[in-house]
Amino acid sequence: MATRVGINGFGRIGRLVTRVALTYKDVEIVAVNDITDAPTLAHLFKYDSIHGIWKGTVQAQDSSIVVDGRTIIVPLAWFPRLWHGTPQERSHFEVFGGGAYLHWPDLDEDLTVAGLLAGRPSGETPRSLEKWLVSRKAKQRPPPDRRPQSNRALQAAKRRPRLNA
Ligand SMILES: NC(=O)c1ccc[n+]([C@@H]2O[C@H](COP(=O)([O-])OP(=O)(O)OC[C@H]3O[C@@H](n4cnc5c(N)ncnc54)[C@H](O)[C@@H]3O)[C@@H](O)[C@H]2O)c1
């Protein structure tokens, strides 16, 4: 039975290990996790300025990369709230049940390790995600600019006598 491997951080080392592992029949790279999407990871894997262009085929799908017919999943795409979260929001998580459940309070996202291993993506509907994205955008909007709008207004504000307390 092949040794199944997951790689966290698909940078120089992660990609090189994958290149080598793909030459072994008894090693299976099951999943790679990084902070970007499958098409970008596939591109970086194929075009490597140090190790050269991968001679086989590399295809990107929504949540996986297929190298020479071997599928490597990119699970980040399964959890859209994590995908849209900032690095700070993603790094703020809580672990429950002795490591069986993870919860991201800032993103209101949960996952179970069993679900992840079984390949179960988030059950959130596209409609619910859209609502969350809209409310998130509204919260992130910067407060209205209260500075004088024009240089003239600024000069006038400076000329205004100050009241001493
Ligand atoms: N390259 C070396 O010779 C070398 C030697 C000793 C130790 N290391 C260490 O090994 C690790 C990897 O090295 P590398 O050269 O591949 O680095 P790299 O910068 O090429 O790759 C790191 C990858 O991790 C990803 N990443 C960052 N934060 C992440 C997160 N929260 N979740 C998932 N992915 C994330 C980045 O996007 C990047 O693709 C580093 O910690 C490095 O310090 C590297």
The ligand as a Tripos MOL2 file, in Angstrom:
@<TRIPOS>MOLECULE
LIG
   44    48     1     0     0
SMALL
NO_CHARGES

@<TRIPOS>ATOM
      1 N1         14.6660   26.1260    1.4300 N.am      1 LIG1
      2 C1         15.5690   25.7160    2.3200 C.2       1 LIG1
      3 O1         16.7330   25.4280    1.9940 O.2       1 LIG1
      4 C2         15.1980   25.5520    3.7830 C.ar      1 LIG1
      5 C3         16.1600   25.0450    4.6650 C.ar      1 LIG1
      6 C4         15.8030   24.8530    6.0110 C.ar      1 LIG1
      7 C5         14.5230   25.1570    6.4490 C.ar      1 LIG1
      8 N2         13.6140   25.6440    5.5760 N.ar      1 LIG1
      9 C6         12.2720   25.9380    6.0960 C.3       1 LIG1
     10 O2         11.3310   25.0800    5.4520 O.3       1 LIG1
     11 C7         10.1180   25.7790    5.2470 C.3       1 LIG1
     12 C8          9.7490   25.8110    3.7820 C.3       1 LIG1
     13 O3         10.8320   26.3550    3.0440 O.3       1 LIG1
     14 P1         10.6940   26.7580    1.5170 P.3       1 LIG1
     15 O4         12.0610   27.0460    1.0150 O.co2     1 LIG1
     16 O5          9.8610   25.7430    0.7950 O.co2     1 LIG1
     17 O6          9.8810   28.1240    1.6580 O.3       1 LIG1
     18 P2          8.9950   28.8760    0.5850 P.3       1 LIG1
     19 O7          8.8900   30.2860    1.0540 O.co2     1 LIG1
     20 O8          9.4740   28.6210   -0.8010 O.co2     1 LIG1
     21 O9          7.5770   28.1580    0.7460 O.3       1 LIG1
     22 C9          6.7520   28.3200    1.8590 C.3       1 LIG1
     23 C10         5.3300   28.1120    1.3570 C.3       1 LIG1
     24 O10         4.4550   28.1080    2.4900 O.3       1 LIG1
     25 C11         3.2930   28.8020    2.1290 C.3       1 LIG1
     26 N3          2.6140   29.2600    3.3420 N.ar      1 LIG1
     27 C12         2.8660   30.3420    4.1170 C.ar      1 LIG1
     28 N4          1.9900   30.4260    5.1290 N.ar      1 LIG1
     29 C13         1.1650   29.3630    5.0090 C.ar      1 LIG1
     30 C14         0.0460   28.9160    5.7660 C.ar      1 LIG1
     31 N5         -0.3790   29.5540    6.8580 N.pl3     1 LIG1
     32 N6         -0.5750   27.7770    5.3630 N.ar      1 LIG1
     33 C15        -0.1490   27.1120    4.2700 C.ar      1 LIG1
     34 N7          0.9050   27.5010    3.5040 N.ar      1 LIG1
     35 C16         1.5530   28.6090    3.8830 C.ar      1 LIG1
     36 C17         3.7870   29.9310    1.2560 C.3       1 LIG1
     37 O11         2.7470   30.4730    0.4670 O.3       1 LIG1
     38 C18         4.8570   29.2330    0.4250 C.3       1 LIG1
     39 O12         4.3350   28.6840   -0.7650 O.3       1 LIG1
     40 C19        10.3380   27.1750    5.8160 C.3       1 LIG1
     41 O13         9.8390   27.1930    7.1370 O.3       1 LIG1
     42 C20        11.8320   27.3280    5.7860 C.3       1 LIG1
     43 O14        12.2750   28.2720    6.7760 O.3       1 LIG1
     44 C21        13.9160   25.8580    4.2730 C.ar      1 LIG1
@<TRIPOS>BOND
     1     1     2 1
     2     2     3 2
     3     2     4 1
     4     4     5 ar
     5     4    44 ar
     6     5     6 ar
     7     6     7 ar
     8     7     8 ar
     9     8     9 1
    10     8    44 ar
    11     9    10 1
    12     9    42 1
    13    10    11 1
    14    11    12 1
    15    11    40 1
    16    12    13 1
    17    13    14 1
    18    14    15 2
    19    14    16 1
    20    14    17 1
    21    17    18 1
    22    18    19 2
    23    18    20 1
    24    18    21 1
    25    21    22 1
    26    22    23 1
    27    23    24 1
    28    23    38 1
    29    24    25 1
    30    25    26 1
    31    25    36 1
    32    26    27 ar
    33    26    35 ar
    34    27    28 ar
    35    28    29 ar
    36    29    30 ar
    37    29    35 ar
    38    30    31 1
    39    30    32 ar
    40    32    33 ar
    41    33    34 ar
    42    34    35 ar
    43    36    37 1
    44    36    38 1
    45    38    39 1
    46    40    41 1
    47    40    42 1
    48    42    43 1
@<TRIPOS>SUBSTRUCTURE
     1 LIG1         1 GROUP 0 **** ****
